[in-house]
Amino acid sequence: MSQSKPALPAFDDFADLLLQAKSLASPTDLQGVVCGRLSAGAALEQSAWHALAKQLMDVESLDPLLAQALDDLLAATVEELQGDGFSLDLLLPSDHISLDMRVESLAGWCSSFLHGFGTAGLKGDAKFSAEAAEALRDIASLAQVEADDSSTEQEAEANYVEVVEYLRMAVLTLYLEFSHKAKLH
């Protein structure tokens, strides 16, 4: 019997669990940190992930449903990053949420990614390829992004989709570079 592929928790359900826990972190924050740490080549075991998540959420304990959602988030993200299909799904609000809120969540995801990447323990002398350095600069720029009021709604939606796709590829670029380097050491 084969095991099914782990799935990301549904954004709205995960957000509800975080709200019930009085979490200071959102689903985007949590996945951003996970992706940042993993992309920098750090290992993230379940117990360490739970401890880090509790710190990010500013909660003392994890409800069993929230703990399961965190486990699902970690397992699905690891599976996607390690897969060969370039199928990383970013845990962002769905289209029924206003574009302004989705752009704000995207910026938060990027900020959390940079936090995770920066706290993953890369050595100070780590070498960055030109592509990796550009990806990090671009993610830092995206952490400051705001909705564009000068575009039509259709153009703004298209731009958002394009930026999400670029971000996804930037994360995969960093993961491929640094996870490979971590295995060599």
Secondary structure, DSSP 4 states (H G I P E B T S, - for coil): -PPPPP-PPPHHHHHHHHHHTT-S--HHHHHHHHHHHHHTT----HHHHHHHHHHHHT-SS--HHHHHHHHHHHHHHHHHHHSSS--PPP----TTS-HHHHHHHHHHHHHHHHHHHHTS---TT----HHHHHHHHHHHHHTT----TTS-HHHHHHHHHHHHHHHHHHHHHHHHHHHHHHHH-
